[in-house]
Amino acid sequence: MFQHLVESLPRRVEAVIAAMFQHLVESLPRRVEAVIASPVPYRPEAGGQPGEPGPGPSVRL
């Protein structure tokens, strides 16, 4: 019985990993929408004040 568990473990792990990535891919549109809808964070290096939106994202796309 133990040998059967050891032999089936890699298949089970692969199935879990595949399901995890499938869920990630399916959730990407929702995640992108949330990022686009979120306010731009305060960035003191851009000369903004707390509560004011910054000039834009600090990461270039």
Residue, then its C-alpha position, 0 to 999 in steps of 0.5 A: m500500500f505504501q508503495h502505491l502511495v509513493e508511486s501515485l504522488p508525482r501524478r497527484v502533485e502534477a494535477v495540483i500544480a496544473a489546477m493551480f496554474q489553471h486557476l491563476v490563468e482564469s483569474l488574470p482578467r479580474r486581477v488586471e481589472a483590479v490593478i487598472a481600477s486601483p488608485v495610483p499610490y502616493r509617491p513622495e519621489a514624484g513630489g506628491q502629497p499624501g492623499e494625492p494621486g501620483p503622476g502614474p505608475s513607476v513601472r513602465l509597461 
